[in-house]
Amino acid sequence: MEDWRAWTVKAAEWGMDYRARLRDLPVRPPVQPGEIAAKIAPSPPETPEPFEKVFADFERDIAPGMTHWQHPRFFAYFPSNSAPASLVAEHLVNAIGAVCMLWQTSPAATELETRAVAWLRQAFGLPDVFQGCIQDTASTATLAAVLVMRERALNFTGNQTGLSSTPRLRIYCSAEAHSSIDRAVWFSGIGADNLVRIPIKGPLRGADPDALRALIAADIAAGYKPAGIIANVGATGVGATDPVADLAAIAREHNLYLHVDAAWAGAAMICPELRHLWAGAEHADSIVVNAHKWLGAQTHCSIHFVRDPASLTRTLAAKPDYLHTLGLSEVVNYSEWGIPLGRQFRALKLWFVLRAYGLEGLRTMIRNHIAWSRALCEKLRATPGFEIVTDAAFSLFTFRYLGVSRANVDDLNLALVEAINADGRIYLTQTRVDGAVAIRFQVGQFECTEADVMSAYPVITEIAARL
Ligand SMILES: *Cc1c(COP(=O)(O)O)cnc(C)c1O
């Protein structure tokens, strides 16, 4: 008989030891495709194996093959923080193993979720008309928003009739918008051809409101039915941010649904001095902010604020007999606010994080990340052979190495990213800006220090010089 208590303690201790030695590990593991699979038995065992062997195999074959997202020198993609307080919460959530689909299937999870979302609403300075829930991902929240756009525009008939004989709906977003928006229009049946891209302008690379007005007018004249607008606050490529207030005014003029995708940068709105960057979000119909990116709670913890929960549940809720909670018509059943039926207990980690670090602690982290990102950006700007492509949007900037000959700059920068990541001391990713390759640098790891950020400078410049 295995001693599960001892294994549980060992797993928790392994995790703390792992976190403690992260700085000494290469951020991206030096493995080739197929290398890990070759170490795993091709078929499952018929009889129990000693757990000691299972755990040893994990330590030897699996852990070293992970890309270490909690590494303090992870500057790629976006942060996916798992603060220690969140890690502790997840141990408890795992132990409880509840399915939090209805109030009755987990009253405390439901009521804590309501409170935790209200705490964040206050922390972000949003008005109290917003309610919300915690979705698994921003992709789910945005899909839900697009489904509500569709149903509102069709007077809530689309679920019943399908779209084959309805007017052709149009959704508007900027050229910088995240791919989750493309997928939401595919899955909603609205179709990629009806996702209209608003041209961008200005240093924030935000949607041009005049262009949007013209697009909507042309669509109406051509017999389309505009349904909604999706605004970016800190889009993934270079942190593009739309003039949300202008988009909100256009949404109001045409009675369109407005969804704000602030999945990454929304976390920064706990800092009052940054809120001008999403001014107008208070007029949105829904907003998504991933607490699991830059706020310390580990994935999945996507905060989905909604102005009118009734239109969300009218779009998404099914009420088969086996889900009826007799005599409990006044309670909230959060599965009706999302796409999956089963849902994890996601609020505990958020509650632990907010209490363990306080808003001031989290604000200090975010302000530091922004300041350190800017310092590195200025250092690279002053370095011959480098150019800054986009200035720091929140804590994300992009740069490019021009080399000596300034030839094949795209290939040179792709080679530079790969060489940096193979080196292992830091981890970066690339994007394209106006068609040309740029290297992204994002500061957001919960435990990164100024020294971690500045240590990227010699790594980047030394490796570039060797190319
Ligand atoms: C990360 C991100 C998403 C997708 O988030 P998921 O939670 O992984 O679905 C969408 N939009 C923006 C702006 C993002 O940064």
The ligand as an ORCA input file, in Angstrom:
! r2SCAN-3c Opt
* xyz 0 1
  C      -3.054     35.704    -23.823
  C      -4.051     36.486    -24.556
  C      -5.217     35.892    -25.057
  C      -5.505     34.419    -24.909
  O      -5.575     34.060    -23.574
  P      -5.962     32.562    -23.142
  O      -6.349     32.728    -21.717
  O      -4.729     31.756    -23.316
  O      -7.056     32.099    -24.009
  C      -6.122     36.693    -25.712
  N      -5.896     38.001    -25.888
  C      -4.789     38.611    -25.422
  C      -4.601     40.072    -25.648
  C      -3.825     37.868    -24.752
  O      -2.729     38.467    -24.268
*
